[in-house]
Amino acid sequence: MKFSKRLFFRSALSLLLAVCILAGGLMLMGMTETEDKAVDTDSYAPDVSDLIPEEESIITDTTVPTPQEQLSGKFGQYLFTSELEGKSVVSIYSAEQISDFVARRENGEWFTLSAEDMLFIIDDTVKLFKTYDLVVITDLEGNTVAYPGVKFYSSQEYKDCFNGLEFGTNEYSFDIEKDIWQVIKTRAIVLNSASYDNRNGFCVFTDIETPVTEKELWYVNDFAISYYFHDMTNHFETYRGLYEETLAPYGIGMFYFGSGSSIEYVEQLNCKDNTAEVKLYSDGFIPAELDFPKYDTNGKSVVIEVWDMKAEQMVARLRLEGDTDAKEVSDLEALWEEFKNYTYLGTDNGYERVPVEDYDAVSDYRVAVFFNGFEGHHGFKEVVSIRFGAAAYQNYCQFHFGGGFDEISEPHQLSGSQAISEYVNTILKDRLTQD
């Protein structure tokens, strides 16, 4: 279904031009407790419900494709290759296999992986993403998810996701590192009963041949994470004896899925060496040019997303390339540098705090701007973005580190995004309207 860009932006322009973008700073404002404040924007918020495609997606069918070839080798019995709309697909676990695993678990069967098995699964998953266009996996709940492989990020299909109001799939995370991490995690959960997930992180325990209770997994999980993966510099010697005594019976391995997309490994939990952890793929699972969240950094580019906060859907997405949109990218880089410098000032030197009554304000629309290949806040080499609201909230923003409605709906934390907002809104007016 195609939509009139002119029609949409005649009704939405007053909002989009008021929608603010860009601003960030890793400064959390001193806050007092406040009630959420809903902003009344009904007077100028356009109804875009008829502009959002119904079930429009690059992938028309994400169920497990009919297997054409079952792979051989270690764990090959769980891998099936096929083609879907011209794409090479590898599917992990068939519906029948998942049903079998679930039934056997319900009957009390215990599944275990060795450390060697887990290392193989990690390496093998990375290879699958490098080899196939789509990696499709089904979990124990029967949910099937398709992830694009490495080749997607240099394809025309990827570029077609940035065409304004007709922007392709909204299903992909555009974070290939996180996708690989998630597939590894799902593969392990299906094949290994000794897996545990709680507030401290997800862990896979290897070489546990005898069934253990969930309570014991929780117990070992907490002590092992504290001993090997959390900074205990100030209190370590005080508690070393307790942790080592608790972990002494466990000559097993542990894979810790930490923040971001990291995976760390300890060969034996009872080794009494809190420096024994090894970070796997410390430089990332994939080539450096793709090793960033949300959008790639092949050179410098800017991605702009417009979100309908009520519908919780993206209604437009644009990409400005450093070669074809050199002026816009250069201007935005300069504005980004000005914004960073402003956030470094501090309130004693001119930085303006976000008013308490506006901190939790939510407008009908939000804009997120991703600076790909730019120097991040305080020099960090990562994709940075800021997001801002509409109308009175163009100058209030916050940092954005991922994607999706959950992250874009956080409260305002920073000020100073007015100049970026105005510039971005000018681009939106120019690119998303037609005479």
ZAMARGU-4260 file (C-alpha; in steps of 0.2 Angstrom, whole numbers, plus 5000, padded with zeros to 4 digits):
<rodrens>
0) 5000/5000/5000 | 5007/5017/4995 | 5003/5033/5004 | 5003/5052/5000 | 5018/5059/5008
5) 5011/5077/5004 | 4994/5072/5013 | 5003/5066/5028 | 5015/5080/5031 | 5002/5094/5027
10) 4993/5087/5043 | 5008/5082/5052 | 5021/5095/5048 | 5016/5107/5062 | 5020/5093/5073
15) 5035/5086/5065 | 5043/5103/5064 | 5040/5104/5082 | 5046/5087/5086 | 5063/5088/5093
20) 5078/5078/5090 | 5096/5076/5096 | 5102/5080/5112 | 5111/5069/5124 | 5123/5069/5138
25) 5127/5056/5151 | 5121/5068/5164 | 5106/5062/5174 | 5097/5077/5181 | 5094/5079/5199
30) 5076/5074/5201 | 5063/5075/5213 | 5048/5063/5214 | 5035/5069/5201 | 5019/5062/5194
35) 5020/5058/5175 | 5014/5073/5165 | 5004/5069/5150 | 5005/5083/5136 | 4989/5088/5128
40) 4994/5088/5110 | 4977/5082/5103 | 4975/5099/5095 | 4989/5097/5082 | 4993/5078/5083
45) 4988/5070/5066 | 4979/5054/5064 | 4991/5042/5056 | 4982/5026/5059 | 4978/5024/5040
50) 4996/5028/5035 | 5004/5013/5044 | 5005/4998/5032 | 4995/4983/5038 | 5006/4968/5040
55) 5019/4975/5028 | 5035/4967/5030 | 5050/4961/5020 | 5047/4944/5027 | 5030/4938/5023
60) 5031/4921/5032 | 5042/4919/5047 | 5037/4901/5051 | 5051/4888/5049 | 5053/4885/5030
65) 5050/4868/5024 | 5067/4859/5026 | 5076/4856/5010 | 5092/4850/5017 | 5097/4844/5034
70) 5115/4848/5038 | 5127/4836/5045 | 5141/4837/5058 | 5140/4842/5076 | 5122/4848/5080
75) 5118/4847/5061 | 5102/4837/5065 | 5095/4853/5071 | 5099/4864/5056 | 5089/4865/5040
80) 5093/4875/5024 | 5081/4882/5011 | 5077/4897/5001 | 5063/4910/5005 | 5059/4923/4992
85) 5077/4922/4984 | 5086/4922/5001 | 5096/4908/5008 | 5089/4902/5025 | 5095/4892/5039
90) 5082/4886/5051 | 5087/4880/5069 | 5075/4867/5076 | 5060/4861/5067 | 5043/4862/5075
95) 5043/4843/5078 | 5060/4844/5087 | 5054/4858/5098 | 5038/4848/5103 | 5049/4833/5106
100) 5061/4843/5118 | 5046/4850/5127 | 5038/4833/5130 | 5054/4825/5136 | 5057/4839/5148
105) 5040/4837/5155 | 5043/4819/5158 | 5058/4823/5168 | 5072/4821/5155 | 5088/4831/5159
110) 5098/4839/5145 | 5116/4844/5146 | 5130/4852/5136 | 5148/4851/5138 | 5159/4867/5138
115) 5166/4861/5121 | 5148/4860/5115 | 5144/4878/5120 | 5160/4884/5112 | 5155/4875/5096
120) 5138/4883/5097 | 5145/4900/5099 | 5157/4899/5084 | 5144/4890/5073 | 5131/4903/5076
125) 5143/4917/5070 | 5147/4907/5055 | 5128/4905/5051 | 5126/4924/5051 | 5140/4926/5040
130) 5134/4912/5028 | 5115/4914/5026 | 5104/4929/5022 | 5092/4924/5036 | 5094/4914/5052
135) 5078/4907/5059 | 5076/4900/5076 | 5061/4892/5086 | 5062/4892/5105 | 5054/4881/5118
140) 5038/4891/5118 | 5036/4888/5099 | 5040/4906/5095 | 5049/4908/5078 | 5060/4923/5074
145) 5070/4927/5058 | 5086/4937/5060 | 5095/4945/5045 | 5113/4939/5042 | 5129/4950/5039
150) 5125/4952/5020 | 5109/4961/5024 | 5119/4976/5030 | 5127/4979/5013 | 5112/4975/5002
155) 5099/4985/4993 | 5086/4978/5005 | 5095/4987/5019 | 5095/5003/5010 | 5077/5001/5006
160) 5073/5002/5024 | 5076/5021/5024 | 5064/5028/5011 | 5053/5039/5022 | 5035/5034/5024
165) 5038/5017/5015 | 5053/5010/5025 | 5052/4991/5024 | 5052/4980/5039 | 5050/4986/5057
170) 5054/4968/5064 | 5072/4969/5063 | 5083/4975/5077 | 5097/4982/5066 | 5108/4976/5080
175) 5117/4961/5072 | 5128/4958/5088 | 5113/4957/5099 | 5105/4946/5086 | 5119/4934/5086
180) 5120/4934/5105 | 5101/4930/5106 | 5102/4915/5094 | 5116/4908/5104 | 5106/4910/5120
185) 5091/4902/5112 | 5101/4887/5105 | 5108/4884/5122 | 5092/4885/5132 | 5084/4871/5121
190) 5099/4859/5123 | 5104/4863/5141 | 5093/4861/5156 | 5105/4869/5167 | 5102/4887/5161
195) 5097/4901/5173 | 5091/4919/5170 | 5088/4932/5184 | 5092/4950/5188 | 5110/4947/5188
200) 5111/4940/5171 | 5109/4924/5160 | 5120/4909/5163 | 5123/4892/5155 | 5131/4879/5166
205) 5140/4865/5157 | 5144/4847/5161 | 5130/4845/5174 | 5125/4827/5171 | 5114/4825/5186
210) 5098/4835/5188 | 5098/4850/5200 | 5084/4861/5206 | 5080/4878/5201 | 5084/4884/5218
215) 5102/4877/5217 | 5104/4885/5200 | 5099/4902/5207 | 5111/4899/5222 | 5126/4895/5211
220) 5122/4908/5198 | 5122/4922/5211 | 5138/4917/5219 | 5147/4914/5203 | 5142/4930/5195
225) 5148/4940/5211 | 5164/4931/5212 | 5170/4931/5193 | 5160/4944/5184 | 5156/4959/5196
230) 5169/4971/5203 | 5171/4967/5221 | 5187/4977/5223 | 5182/4985/5240 | 5175/4970/5248
235) 5183/4955/5239 | 5195/4949/5253 | 5181/4950/5266 | 5170/4938/5256 | 5183/4928/5246
240) 5182/4913/5259 | 5163/4912/5258 | 5162/4913/5239 | 5176/4900/5237 | 5168/4888/5250
245) 5151/4890/5242 | 5158/4886/5224 | 5170/4872/5230 | 5158/4858/5225 | 5155/4864/5208
250) 5169/4858/5196 | 5158/4864/5181 | 5159/4877/5168 | 5149/4893/5166 | 5145/4904/5152
255) 5139/4921/5157 | 5128/4932/5145 | 5131/4949/5152 | 5126/4967/5147 | 5126/4971/5128
260) 5131/4956/5118 | 5145/4950/5129 | 5148/4931/5133 | 5161/4927/5146 | 5167/4909/5151
265) 5174/4901/5167 | 5180/4883/5164 | 5179/4878/5182 | 5169/4887/5195 | 5179/4880/5210
270) 5196/4885/5203 | 5198/4898/5217 | 5204/4911/5204 | 5193/4926/5202 | 5202/4931/5187
275) 5199/4915/5177 | 5185/4922/5166 | 5188/4923/5148 | 5179/4935/5137 | 5174/4927/5121
280) 5174/4937/5105 | 5181/4952/5114 | 5181/4962/5098 | 5163/4958/5093 | 5156/4943/5083
285) 5157/4952/5066 | 5168/4964/5056 | 5172/4980/5065 | 5162/4990/5052 | 5146/4982/5058
290) 5150/4980/5076 | 5139/4994/5082 | 5121/4994/5089 | 5106/4999/5079 | 5114/5005/5062
295) 5130/5002/5054 | 5145/5014/5053 | 5152/5012/5036 | 5158/5029/5036 | 5148/5043/5043
300) 5129/5044/5041 | 5114/5050/5050 | 5098/5040/5053 | 5082/5049/5058 | 5066/5040/5065
305) 5049/5047/5068 | 5039/5038/5081 | 5020/5038/5084 | 5020/5036/5103 | 5002/5032/5104
310) 5002/5018/5091 | 5020/5013/5097 | 5025/5012/5079 | 5038/5021/5068 | 5030/5031/5054
315) 5046/5037/5045 | 5064/5033/5044 | 5077/5042/5034 | 5096/5039/5031 | 5108/5053/5026
320) 5124/5046/5019 | 5141/5055/5021 | 5144/5055/5002 | 5127/5058/4994 | 5121/5070/5008
325) 5138/5078/5013 | 5132/5095/5018 | 5118/5088/5029 | 5129/5076/5038 | 5143/5089/5040
330) 5131/5101/5047 | 5123/5088/5059 | 5141/5083/5065 | 5145/5101/5069 | 5128/5103/5079
335) 5132/5087/5088 | 5149/5093/5093 | 5141/5110/5099 | 5128/5099/5109 | 5141/5088/5117
340) 5151/5104/5123 | 5135/5111/5130 | 5132/5095/5140 | 5150/5096/5147 | 5147/5113/5155
345) 5137/5108/5171 | 5124/5118/5179 | 5137/5130/5187 | 5144/5135/5170 | 5128/5137/5160
350) 5120/5121/5158 | 5101/5122/5160 | 5092/5108/5170 | 5076/5101/5163 | 5061/5108/5173
355) 5054/5095/5185 | 5037/5097/5178 | 5043/5092/5161 | 5055/5078/5165 | 5042/5064/5162
360) 5032/5073/5149 | 5027/5062/5134 | 5021/5070/5117 | 5012/5061/5104 | 5027/5060/5093
365) 5046/5057/5096 | 5061/5059/5084 | 5077/5049/5086 | 5093/5054/5077 | 5107/5041/5076
370) 5125/5048/5073 | 5134/5034/5065 | 5153/5035/5064 | 5153/5051/5074 | 5163/5053/5090
375) 5152/5048/5104 | 5149/5057/5121 | 5166/5059/5130 | 5175/5051/5116 | 5166/5034/5117
380) 5167/5025/5100 | 5149/5020/5098 | 5133/5024/5089 | 5125/5038/5098 | 5108/5046/5096
385) 5097/5058/5105 | 5078/5059/5104 | 5066/5073/5107 | 5048/5077/5108 | 5036/5089/5099
390) 5032/5107/5101 | 5038/5114/5118 | 5049/5099/5120 | 5061/5102/5106 | 5075/5108/5118
395) 5073/5093/5130 | 5080/5076/5125 | 5089/5061/5131 | 5102/5048/5124 | 5096/5033/5114
400) 5106/5017/5114 | 5096/5004/5105 | 5079/5003/5096 | 5061/5001/5098 | 5047/5009/5108
405) 5053/5004/5125 | 5069/5014/5124 | 5062/5029/5115 | 5049/5032/5128 | 5060/5036/5142
410) 5058/5053/5151 | 5068/5069/5146 | 5085/5070/5155 | 5095/5083/5145 | 5093/5101/5138
415) 5101/5109/5123 | 5094/5100/5108 | 5084/5115/5100 | 5097/5118/5086 | 5098/5100/5081
420) 5079/5098/5082 | 5076/5113/5071 | 5089/5107/5058 | 5082/5089/5058 | 5064/5096/5056
425) 5069/5106/5041 | 5076/5090/5033 | 5060/5081/5037 | 5050/5094/5028 | 5061/5094/5013
430) 5062/5075/5011 | 5045/5069/5016 | 5034/5081/5007 | 5031/5083/4988 | 5024/5098/4978
</rodrens>
